[in-house]
Amino acid sequence: MEIPPEATVPSTTSDSNWIRAVRVLSLASLLFIVEPFVLIAITEHMDGLFSLLLLSPLWLAYLGIALLLRGRKRAEALATAVTIGPPALVVGLAAGLFLKFSPDWHWVRAYFNLFAGSQLPLIVSGFGAYYSTPEESRQGRIPIWSLVYGLVFVFLMVCISAFVLPGWVASRYHSEQASVVYSLRSIHAAASKYRETYRNGFPAHRNLLGPPRTGTSTGCNAASLIEASMVTRQKSGYVFGYWPGPHVPTPPAGCVPGVQSFKITARPLEFGRTGTISYLCDETGIIRQTSEDRSATLDDPPIAQ
């Protein structure tokens, strides 16, 4: 008996699995790019949508892969996947390494690592799907337009690495430094309030300005004038120090003897990585700064008000 031609055609189960994997991974990559900017637009500022528009060549590539896989242009979609995957992988890994030593950027580093991690299986699945399809249903070589789009994609990823990412880091530095200045001013204001309230000079320790322990009341030994987060030694990538001056001659009964002066210092946890400016504030409330890798002193210039 003659065997029908259909019986000799190999199963397309593995082909379908490869295609499904490429589609899922391309949509996941699309989500990685789009979601942060949509959240920024919703929760912070509409500039997130403008940034998303500028990055449209990136996320449209992944959207195009997912859509073309449902039509007759699977070869073009798979060729695009294996063309744009490698530069996206490299940029994602480079960004993750670039942010490795920034303690307050854990979530951003995790985001880039996850994005990079999705590109390797996308590349493998793209090759698997491309070469598992029947030869007559695909081109013998990668389509020229896919190569051109891949070059454009590489150019955009390089621009992101060279300009956008450093801009994010610079913006983050500015935000952290503003947070440090705010903390210094808050501690100074609390210390001045402590002096006026308890007639004990300035507090001898910064933790005297914090909230009382459970079961105890507010007083000169736990004034509750600053939040607990400002009592910690490290904050916003900086290390804070509190340096008391000479004690007051007659402290109130039951109070830790206060001091007549104090200095607060703030230095980057890792200079050049978590910050580039060191600060100092004393009882006068004047905040001084230096961009050198050392502690600020009273001889350094004050910050602009």
Order of alpha helices (4+ residues) and beta strands (2+ residues): alpha-alpha-alpha-alpha-alpha-alpha-alpha-beta-beta-beta-beta-beta
